[in-house]
Amino acid sequence: MPATAYSAIASVLPTPREVLETPFFFTICLLSSSLTIHFAAKFLHAGKRGAFLALWIATIILGGLFLLGTGEEWYRLIYKHGLTISTNLFGTTYYSLVGLHAFHVTVGLLMLAIVLIFSIARRVGTEQSARIEVLSMYWHFVDAVWVVVFTVVYVLGR
């Protein structure tokens, strides 16, 4: 693509500074979910099923709130500001980064929900602690990736 065409695509409005609102609350929700899943795994390992289940549900709620916030942001960007993936380079970059992250959060929430169902059916106990720890590591990774995406999109990108 010639430099002039690239410049034209990159300069189409809206710009990040004009439309982005920093999602502090939803970021706190997601990062807090790393604590709840960590302690949930520790409680399961210790055989404390009730505490595990409570913190597991809290993790799902916090992750769900984060995803809800992402959806609300997309709705606002699309319908209020007309920013789509094909609007400009910012739109393409934003929806690619945030969308890929949202996909991984969704996959994580599905896995957490499956564990919740098995846990309610009393099929999750201390013998599954290692598997729960692996799922917990996935969730921590998703949270760590959000820190990078947040920095790139909402701090450096503005």
GROMACS elastic network, one bead per residue, 0.5 to 0.9 nm:
[ bonds ]
;  ai    aj funct       b0    kb
    1     4     6  0.82965   500
    1     5     6  0.64825   500
    1     6     6  0.65336   500
    2     5     6  0.54118   500
    2     6     6  0.63863   500
    2     7     6  0.87536   500
    3     6     6  0.50279   500
    3     7     6  0.60802   500
    3     8     6  0.85830   500
    4     7     6  0.50626   500
    4     8     6  0.61788   500
    4     9     6  0.87273   500
    5     8     6  0.50710   500
    5     9     6  0.63091   500
    5    10     6  0.86195   500
    6     9     6  0.51974   500
    6    10     6  0.60943   500
    6    11     6  0.86251   500
    6    89     6  0.85352   500
    7    10     6  0.50604   500
    7    11     6  0.60871   500
    7    12     6  0.88673   500
    8    11     6  0.53578   500
    8    12     6  0.66351   500
    8    88     6  0.87262   500
    9    12     6  0.57618   500
    9    87     6  0.81387   500
    9    88     6  0.52999   500
    9    89     6  0.60689   500
   10    13     6  0.85248   500
   10    88     6  0.56313   500
   10    90     6  0.69147   500
   11    14     6  0.84203   500
   11    15     6  0.79405   500
   11    88     6  0.72269   500
   11    89     6  0.79112   500
   11    90     6  0.88467   500
   12    15     6  0.76834   500
   12    87     6  0.71931   500
   12    88     6  0.56049   500
   12    89     6  0.80620   500
   12    90     6  0.88048   500
   13    16     6  0.89388   500
   13    18     6  0.87357   500
   13    83     6  0.84238   500
   13    87     6  0.79058   500
   13    88     6  0.73213   500
   13    90     6  0.89998   500
   14    17     6  0.83175   500
   14    18     6  0.63277   500
   14    19     6  0.68371   500
   14    81     6  0.71897   500
   14    82     6  0.79960   500
   14    83     6  0.68856   500
   14    87     6  0.83577   500
   14    88     6  0.81429   500
   14    90     6  0.83422   500
   14    91     6  0.86331   500
   15    18     6  0.53504   500
   15    19     6  0.66452   500
   15    20     6  0.84225   500
   15    88     6  0.88718   500
   15    90     6  0.69602   500
   15    91     6  0.87223   500
   15   158     6  0.82190   500
   16    19     6  0.54542   500
   16    20     6  0.54283   500
   16    21     6  0.89370   500
   16    90     6  0.70156   500
   16    91     6  0.87235   500
   16    94     6  0.89734   500
   16   153     6  0.82861   500
   16   154     6  0.81771   500
   16   157     6  0.67472   500
   16   158     6  0.54617   500
   17    20     6  0.60203   500
   17    21     6  0.84935   500
   17   154     6  0.89920   500
   17   157     6  0.81200   500
   17   158     6  0.50217   500
   18    21     6  0.88703   500
   18   158     6  0.87565   500
   19    76     6  0.89286   500
   19    77     6  0.69486   500
   19    81     6  0.69567   500
   19    83     6  0.86895   500
   20    23     6  0.88234   500
   20    73     6  0.84875   500
   20    77     6  0.80422   500
   20   153     6  0.89340   500
   20   154     6  0.72937   500
   20   158     6  0.80454   500
   21    24     6  0.88689   500
   21    73     6  0.83438   500
   21   154     6  0.78879   500
   22    25     6  0.87948   500
   22   150     6  0.85664   500
   22   154     6  0.60525   500
   22   155     6  0.84375   500
   23    26     6  0.55449   500
   23    27     6  0.60487   500
   23    28     6  0.86428   500
   23    69     6  0.76642   500
   23    70     6  0.85242   500
   23    73     6  0.86247   500
   23   150     6  0.87352   500
   23   154     6  0.84598   500
   24    27     6  0.50865   500
   24    28     6  0.61421   500
   24    29     6  0.86473   500
   25    28     6  0.51525   500
   25    29     6  0.63072   500
   25    30     6  0.88531   500
   25    66     6  0.84398   500
   25    69     6  0.86911   500
   26    30     6  0.62912   500
   26    31     6  0.86389   500
   26    62     6  0.83280   500
   26    63     6  0.87940   500
   26    65     6  0.66402   500
   26    67     6  0.81813   500
   26    68     6  0.85239   500
   26    69     6  0.60391   500
   26    70     6  0.81355   500
   27    30     6  0.51515   500
   27    31     6  0.61074   500
   27    32     6  0.83559   500
   27    66     6  0.68321   500
   27   146     6  0.81279   500
   27   147     6  0.85342   500
   27   150     6  0.83833   500
   28    31     6  0.51747   500
   28    32     6  0.58271   500
   28    33     6  0.84664   500
   28    62     6  0.88907   500
   28    66     6  0.86179   500
   29    32     6  0.51749   500
   29    33     6  0.62910   500
   29    59     6  0.89958   500
   29    61     6  0.87973   500
   29    62     6  0.51025   500
   29    63     6  0.68931   500
   29    64     6  0.89709   500
   29    65     6  0.68845   500
   29    66     6  0.61688   500
   30    33     6  0.51448   500
   30    34     6  0.70957   500
   30    59     6  0.84800   500
   30    62     6  0.59663   500
   30    63     6  0.55905   500
   30    64     6  0.87260   500
   30    65     6  0.79801   500
   30    66     6  0.58282   500
   30    67     6  0.89202   500
   30   143     6  0.65737   500
   30   146     6  0.85149   500
   31    34     6  0.54807   500
   31    35     6  0.74091   500
   31    62     6  0.87210   500
   31    63     6  0.89735   500
   31   140     6  0.85415   500
   31   143     6  0.60426   500
   31   144     6  0.83913   500
   31   146     6  0.86765   500
   31   147     6  0.87325   500
   32    35     6  0.53146   500
   32    36     6  0.66117   500
   32    37     6  0.88827   500
   32    59     6  0.81228   500
   32    62     6  0.73952   500
   33    37     6  0.60555   500
   33    38     6  0.83390   500
   33    55     6  0.89538   500
   33    58     6  0.73827   500
   33    60     6  0.78578   500
   33    61     6  0.85311   500
   33    62     6  0.57532   500
   33    63     6  0.65933   500
   33   139     6  0.84281   500
   33   140     6  0.86444   500
   33   143     6  0.84117   500
   34    37     6  0.53507   500
   34    38     6  0.60339   500
   34    39     6  0.86696   500
   34    59     6  0.75853   500
   34   136     6  0.79032   500
   34   139     6  0.68895   500
   34   140     6  0.57334   500
   34   143     6  0.70548   500
   35    38     6  0.50894   500
   35    39     6  0.62261   500
   35    40     6  0.84306   500
   35    59     6  0.83938   500
   36    39     6  0.53457   500
   36    40     6  0.59518   500
   36    41     6  0.86441   500
   36    55     6  0.53304   500
   36    56     6  0.68960   500
   36    57     6  0.89224   500
   36    58     6  0.66624   500
   36    59     6  0.56068   500
   37    41     6  0.61577   500
   37    42     6  0.86023   500
   37    52     6  0.86028   500
   37    55     6  0.65307   500
   37    56     6  0.60966   500
   37    58     6  0.82901   500
   37    59     6  0.58747   500
   37   133     6  0.89523   500
   37   136     6  0.61146   500
   37   139     6  0.79743   500
   37   140     6  0.85954   500
   38    41     6  0.53709   500
   38    42     6  0.64296   500
   38    43     6  0.88261   500
   38    55     6  0.88895   500
   38   133     6  0.81057   500
   38   136     6  0.65769   500
   38   137     6  0.87300   500
   38   140     6  0.86303   500
   39    43     6  0.60751   500
   39    44     6  0.85315   500
   39    51     6  0.87142   500
   39    52     6  0.75679   500
   39    55     6  0.71750   500
   39    56     6  0.88919   500
   40    43     6  0.51467   500
   40    44     6  0.62168   500
   40    45     6  0.86540   500
   40    49     6  0.88598   500
   40    51     6  0.68000   500
   40    53     6  0.71639   500
   40    54     6  0.78268   500
   40    55     6  0.51668   500
   40    56     6  0.58380   500
   40    59     6  0.87213   500
   41    44     6  0.51238   500
   41    45     6  0.62071   500
   41    46     6  0.86623   500
   41    52     6  0.66992   500
   41    55     6  0.88600   500
   41    56     6  0.84523   500
   41   129     6  0.67170   500
   41   130     6  0.88033   500
   41   132     6  0.62638   500
   41   133     6  0.61209   500
   41   136     6  0.73373   500
   42    45     6  0.51288   500
   42    46     6  0.63014   500
   42    47     6  0.87534   500
   42    48     6  0.87209   500
   42    52     6  0.78440   500
   42   129     6  0.82894   500
   42   133     6  0.86287   500
   43    47     6  0.62336   500
   43    48     6  0.50918   500
   43    49     6  0.69331   500
   43    50     6  0.85281   500
   43    51     6  0.62149   500
   43    52     6  0.52350   500
   43    53     6  0.89974   500
   43    55     6  0.89514   500
   44    48     6  0.54739   500
   44    49     6  0.57481   500
   44    50     6  0.87153   500
   44    51     6  0.78315   500
   44    52     6  0.53650   500
   44    53     6  0.84615   500
   44   124     6  0.85671   500
   44   125     6  0.66003   500
   44   126     6  0.56946   500
   44   128     6  0.84244   500
   44   129     6  0.63437   500
   44   132     6  0.85160   500
   45    48     6  0.75742   500
   45    49     6  0.89955   500
   45    52     6  0.89675   500
   45   125     6  0.79302   500
   45   126     6  0.50870   500
   45   127     6  0.80831   500
   45   128     6  0.83144   500
   45   129     6  0.53745   500
   45   130     6  0.84056   500
   46    49     6  0.84787   500
   46   126     6  0.71374   500
   47    50     6  0.89349   500
   47    52     6  0.85059   500
   47   125     6  0.69740   500
   47   126     6  0.57164   500
   48    51     6  0.56848   500
   48    52     6  0.62127   500
   48    53     6  0.87461   500
   48   125     6  0.89775   500
   48   126     6  0.87910   500
   49    53     6  0.59985   500
   49    54     6  0.85819   500
   49   119     6  0.85125   500
   49   124     6  0.85374   500
   49   125     6  0.72869   500
   49   126     6  0.86759   500
   50    53     6  0.51781   500
   50    54     6  0.62278   500
   50    55     6  0.86818   500
   51    54     6  0.51496   500
   51    55     6  0.61690   500
   51    56     6  0.83816   500
   52    55     6  0.53721   500
   52    56     6  0.59303   500
   52    57     6  0.85791   500
   53    57     6  0.61281   500
   53    58     6  0.85369   500
   53   116     6  0.74400   500
   53   119     6  0.73443   500
   53   120     6  0.81844   500
   54    57     6  0.52819   500
   54    58     6  0.62500   500
   54    59     6  0.87437   500
   55    59     6  0.61276   500
   55    60     6  0.86703   500
   56    59     6  0.50645   500
   56    60     6  0.64220   500
   56    61     6  0.87531   500
   56   112     6  0.76203   500
   56   115     6  0.88161   500
   56   116     6  0.72694   500
   57    60     6  0.50807   500
   57    61     6  0.62152   500
   57    62     6  0.86315   500
   57   112     6  0.86238   500
   57   113     6  0.86356   500
   57   116     6  0.74875   500
   58    61     6  0.50549   500
   58    62     6  0.60935   500
   58    63     6  0.85069   500
   59    62     6  0.51802   500
   59    63     6  0.60622   500
   59    64     6  0.83841   500
   59   109     6  0.88114   500
   59   112     6  0.83121   500
   60    63     6  0.51412   500
   60    64     6  0.59097   500
   60    65     6  0.85099   500
   60   109     6  0.62995   500
   60   112     6  0.67242   500
   60   113     6  0.73606   500
   61    65     6  0.60878   500
   61    66     6  0.86357   500
   62    65     6  0.50846   500
   62    66     6  0.63365   500
   62    67     6  0.87654   500
   63    66     6  0.50887   500
   63    67     6  0.63241   500
   63    68     6  0.86163   500
   63   105     6  0.71771   500
   63   106     6  0.85318   500
   63   108     6  0.86736   500
   63   109     6  0.68979   500
   64    67     6  0.50513   500
   64    68     6  0.60509   500
   64    69     6  0.85551   500
   64   105     6  0.86407   500
   64   106     6  0.84564   500
   64   109     6  0.74562   500
   65    69     6  0.61499   500
   65    70     6  0.86461   500
   66    69     6  0.50833   500
   66    70     6  0.63397   500
   66    71     6  0.87358   500
   66   102     6  0.89192   500
   66   105     6  0.87033   500
   67    71     6  0.62227   500
   67    72     6  0.86198   500
   67   102     6  0.66880   500
   67   105     6  0.73549   500
   67   106     6  0.76363   500
   68    71     6  0.50470   500
   68    72     6  0.61668   500
   68    73     6  0.85866   500
   69    72     6  0.50487   500
   69    73     6  0.61188   500
   69    74     6  0.86007   500
   70    73     6  0.50810   500
   70    74     6  0.62009   500
   70    75     6  0.86279   500
   70    98     6  0.81353   500
   70    99     6  0.88427   500
   70   102     6  0.75008   500
   71    74     6  0.50991   500
   71    75     6  0.61487   500
   71    76     6  0.86277   500
   72    75     6  0.50862   500
   72    76     6  0.62210   500
   72    77     6  0.86067   500
   73    76     6  0.51370   500
   73    77     6  0.60779   500
   73    78     6  0.85253   500
   74    77     6  0.50459   500
   74    78     6  0.59562   500
   74    79     6  0.83491   500
   74    83     6  0.86167   500
   74    84     6  0.87225   500
   74    95     6  0.85865   500
   75    78     6  0.52810   500
   75    79     6  0.58485   500
   75    80     6  0.77102   500
   76    79     6  0.54609   500
   76    80     6  0.51610   500
   76    81     6  0.68613   500
   76    82     6  0.85763   500
   76    83     6  0.88790   500
   77    80     6  0.57133   500
   77    81     6  0.50065   500
   77    82     6  0.61765   500
   77    83     6  0.53330   500
   77    84     6  0.75653   500
   78    81     6  0.57548   500
   78    84     6  0.58023   500
   79    82     6  0.55577   500
   79    83     6  0.78109   500
   80    83     6  0.82726   500
   81    84     6  0.89499   500
   82    87     6  0.77574   500
   83    86     6  0.79563   500
   83    87     6  0.57755   500
   83    88     6  0.80238   500
   83    90     6  0.87787   500
   83    91     6  0.60207   500
   84    87     6  0.52078   500
   84    88     6  0.79324   500
   84    91     6  0.55757   500
   84    92     6  0.74033   500
   84    95     6  0.76941   500
   85    88     6  0.72341   500
   85    89     6  0.81781   500
   85    90     6  0.81960   500
   85    93     6  0.77026   500
   85    94     6  0.76834   500
   85    95     6  0.58526   500
   85    96     6  0.77777   500
   86    89     6  0.77176   500
   86    91     6  0.64126   500
   86    92     6  0.59940   500
   87    90     6  0.79101   500
   87    91     6  0.57880   500
   87    92     6  0.73629   500
   88    91     6  0.52382   500
   88    92     6  0.63236   500
   88    93     6  0.86783   500
   89    92     6  0.50908   500
   89    93     6  0.60722   500
   89    94     6  0.83774   500
   90    93     6  0.51343   500
   90    94     6  0.58002   500
   90    95     6  0.84277   500
   90   157     6  0.87726   500
   91    94     6  0.51042   500
   91    95     6  0.59948   500
   91    96     6  0.82445   500
   92    95     6  0.55675   500
   92    96     6  0.59950   500
   92    97     6  0.85954   500
   93    96     6  0.51528   500
   93    97     6  0.60816   500
   93    98     6  0.83713   500
   93   153     6  0.86884   500
   94    97     6  0.54227   500
   94    98     6  0.58788   500
   94    99     6  0.77527   500
   94   153     6  0.68605   500
   95    98     6  0.52589   500
   95    99     6  0.50535   500
   95   100     6  0.78040   500
   96    99     6  0.51790   500
   96   100     6  0.58712   500
   96   101     6  0.84533   500
   97   100     6  0.54043   500
   97   101     6  0.63106   500
   97   102     6  0.86519   500
   97   149     6  0.67072   500
   97   153     6  0.82616   500
   98   101     6  0.51071   500
   98   102     6  0.60213   500
   98   103     6  0.85796   500
   98   146     6  0.85041   500
   98   149     6  0.70485   500
   98   150     6  0.87097   500
   98   153     6  0.84481   500
   99   103     6  0.61085   500
   99   104     6  0.86920   500
  100   103     6  0.50798   500
  100   104     6  0.64726   500
  100   105     6  0.87867   500
  101   104     6  0.51588   500
  101   105     6  0.62816   500
  101   106     6  0.86414   500
  101   142     6  0.73056   500
  101   145     6  0.75493   500
  101   146     6  0.70340   500
  101   149     6  0.80812   500
  102   106     6  0.61031   500
  102   107     6  0.86316   500
  103   106     6  0.50481   500
  103   107     6  0.62713   500
  103   108     6  0.86156   500
  104   107     6  0.50205   500
  104   108     6  0.60992   500
  104   109     6  0.85355   500
  104   142     6  0.68219   500
  105   109     6  0.60844   500
  105   110     6  0.86022   500
  105   139     6  0.79146   500
  105   142     6  0.67004   500
  105   143     6  0.86819   500
  106   109     6  0.50351   500
  106   110     6  0.61969   500
  106   111     6  0.86723   500
  107   110     6  0.51225   500
  107   111     6  0.63248   500
  107   112     6  0.86431   500
  108   111     6  0.51145   500
  108   112     6  0.61082   500
  108   113     6  0.85421   500
  108   135     6  0.80175   500
  108   138     6  0.75327   500
  108   139     6  0.65008   500
  108   142     6  0.82810   500
  109   113     6  0.60031   500
  109   114     6  0.85636   500
  109   139     6  0.89614   500
  110   113     6  0.50317   500
  110   114     6  0.62518   500
  110   115     6  0.87330   500
  111   114     6  0.51068   500
  111   115     6  0.63533   500
  111   116     6  0.86065   500
  111   135     6  0.78677   500
  112   115     6  0.51523   500
  112   116     6  0.61454   500
  112   117     6  0.87446   500
  112   135     6  0.80148   500
  113   117     6  0.62237   500
  113   118     6  0.86763   500
  114   117     6  0.51450   500
  114   118     6  0.63332   500
  114   119     6  0.84879   500
  115   118     6  0.50863   500
  115   119     6  0.58954   500
  115   120     6  0.85288   500
  115   123     6  0.89350   500
  115   124     6  0.75265   500
  115   132     6  0.83938   500
  116   120     6  0.60832   500
  116   121     6  0.85056   500
  116   124     6  0.86622   500
  117   120     6  0.52110   500
  117   121     6  0.62781   500
  117   122     6  0.87148   500
  117   123     6  0.87423   500
  118   122     6  0.62800   500
  118   123     6  0.51488   500
  118   124     6  0.60548   500
  119   123     6  0.54565   500
  119   125     6  0.77995   500
  120   123     6  0.75047   500
  120   124     6  0.81772   500
  121   124     6  0.79389   500
  122   125     6  0.74784   500
  124   127     6  0.76027   500
  124   128     6  0.61413   500
  124   129     6  0.84351   500
  125   128     6  0.56441   500
  125   129     6  0.70607   500
  126   129     6  0.51253   500
  126   130     6  0.84856   500
  127   130     6  0.75344   500
  127   131     6  0.87000   500
  128   131     6  0.53482   500
  128   132     6  0.62403   500
  128   133     6  0.86568   500
  129   132     6  0.50578   500
  129   133     6  0.60919   500
  129   134     6  0.87506   500
  130   133     6  0.50104   500
  130   134     6  0.64237   500
  130   135     6  0.88675   500
  131   134     6  0.51259   500
  131   135     6  0.64543   500
  131   136     6  0.85848   500
  132   135     6  0.50927   500
  132   136     6  0.60669   500
  132   137     6  0.86608   500
  133   137     6  0.62113   500
  133   138     6  0.87183   500
  134   137     6  0.50611   500
  134   138     6  0.64318   500
  134   139     6  0.87800   500
  135   138     6  0.50492   500
  135   139     6  0.63409   500
  135   140     6  0.87054   500
  136   139     6  0.50503   500
  136   140     6  0.61998   500
  136   141     6  0.86038   500
  137   141     6  0.61203   500
  137   142     6  0.86364   500
  138   141     6  0.50555   500
  138   142     6  0.63058   500
  138   143     6  0.87203   500
  139   142     6  0.50592   500
  139   143     6  0.62904   500
  139   144     6  0.86547   500
  140   143     6  0.50177   500
  140   144     6  0.61282   500
  140   145     6  0.85961   500
  141   145     6  0.60956   500
  141   146     6  0.85564   500
  142   145     6  0.51330   500
  142   146     6  0.63137   500
  142   147     6  0.89579   500
  143   146     6  0.50456   500
  143   147     6  0.66265   500
  144   147     6  0.52002   500
  144   148     6  0.68162   500
  144   149     6  0.89023   500
  145   148     6  0.51784   500
  145   149     6  0.62241   500
  145   150     6  0.84851   500
  146   150     6  0.57111   500
  146   151     6  0.82628   500
  147   150     6  0.51226   500
  147   151     6  0.61137   500
  147   152     6  0.86373   500
  148   151     6  0.51297   500
  148   152     6  0.61545   500
  148   153     6  0.85207   500
  149   152     6  0.51368   500
  149   153     6  0.58456   500
  149   154     6  0.79285   500
  150   153     6  0.53339   500
  150   154     6  0.53429   500
  150   155     6  0.68814   500
  150   156     6  0.88374   500
  151   154     6  0.57008   500
  151   156     6  0.60884   500
  151   157     6  0.79547   500
  152   155     6  0.59686   500
  152   156     6  0.50513   500
  152   157     6  0.56807   500
  152   158     6  0.88059   500
  153   156     6  0.62347   500
  153   158     6  0.71642   500
  154   157     6  0.56943   500
  154   158     6  0.60603   500
  155   158     6  0.58519   500
